[in-house]
Amino acid sequence: MKTSSIAVETSRSTTQSDSIVRQTNISSSYLTTNLVTGVLNALLSPCAVVANSLIVIVIIKKPSLRSPLNLLLGCLAVSDLLVGLFVQPSYVAFRLGENQYKFVPCALRLFYSTGFFICYGVSLVTLCAISCERFIALFYPLQYYHYIRYSRVLKLVIFIWIINIFLTGLQWAHNKTARGIHLVSWTVLLLTAVVSQLRILPLIRRHQRQIKRHREHLFYQRTGASLMQIKHQDTDTK
């Protein structure tokens, strides 16, 4: 009996030590992941701010660039600029604070999560809008200016920001239906962008093949013309 109880106690202590080792390994890997992602975001944040600021400034300064497509690109640049200004620094503070103090203030969690949902939601919707705009431009070029106008795209951009702020507010309502609507809308937009790009790619490849054949035809024409000139020059000299 004593031997069996000793064996049971030994197995329990072994199990406990194994669980402690696993928890230590998980916590160490989690801390390492936090550190690496925090450092990467700290390095990429200034690059995002500078690059997207330049894009926004150029679009605003040059009236010739104020087209529907560039307006959507500017909306995407503003969203990415806000990510670099607010979302990435708050993410760095979130992860490094979690490593250092094992605690993150609720205000920081709320700020990061709200910025994340708004900015990335705007980016996703804008990318979907750009895909649809390119689809119309390539497949329906004659109807493009009838459907795609600067004023309409401007209203769309305003609507994109308003709807994403509204859906992000629903995230904090602790309502499963509201969160489900948010998730389903993101999924539908992502699928729409993917389908549009899959329809666009074959058309782009066909145009590339046509351009390549046209260039080859022009090259052969010029080569043949130059050969004819050389033959005429030879006959004239003779």
FENMODA-V687643 format. One record per pair of residues at least 12 apart in sequence whose C-alpha atoms are under 8 Angstrom apart, sorted by the first residue. I is the first residue (numbers start at 1). GAP is how many residues later the second one is. D is the distance in whole Angstrom. If there is no record, write none. Layout:
BEGIN
i->[I	I]
gap->[GAP	GAP]
d->[D	D]
END
This chain:
BEGIN
i->[31	34	34	34	35	35	35	37	38	38	38	38	38	39	41	41	41	41	42	42	42	44	45	45	45	45	45	46	46	47	48	48	48	48	49	49	49	49	49	52	52	52	52	53	53	53	55	55	56	56	56	59	59	67	68	68	68	68	68	69	69	71	71	71	72	72	72	72	72	73	73	75	75	76	76	76	76	79	79	79	79	80	80	82	83	83	83	86	86	87	87	87	90	90	90	91	94	94	94	114	117	117	118	118	118	118	121	121	122	122	122	124	124	124	125	125	125	126	126	127	128	128	128	128	129	131	131	131	132	132	133	134	135	135	135	135	138	167]
gap->[68	61	62	65	60	61	64	55	53	54	55	57	58	53	47	48	50	51	46	47	50	40	38	39	40	43	44	38	39	37	32	33	35	36	31	32	33	35	36	25	26	28	29	24	25	28	19	22	18	21	22	12	15	83	80	81	82	85	86	61	64	79	82	83	54	57	58	81	85	53	57	51	82	46	47	50	51	40	41	43	44	39	43	37	32	33	36	26	29	25	28	29	18	21	22	21	14	15	18	54	47	51	43	46	47	50	43	65	38	39	42	62	65	66	35	61	64	31	34	66	61	62	64	65	64	62	65	66	61	64	15	66	61	62	64	65	62	15]
d->[6	5	7	7	7	6	8	8	7	5	8	6	7	7	6	7	8	7	7	7	6	8	8	5	7	6	7	7	8	8	7	6	8	5	8	5	8	5	6	5	7	7	5	8	8	7	7	7	6	7	7	8	7	6	7	6	5	6	8	7	7	8	7	7	6	8	7	7	7	8	8	7	7	7	6	6	8	5	7	7	6	7	7	7	7	7	6	8	7	6	6	6	7	7	6	6	7	7	8	7	8	6	8	6	6	6	6	7	6	6	6	7	7	7	7	8	6	8	8	7	6	7	7	5	8	6	6	6	7	6	8	8	6	8	8	6	8	6]
END
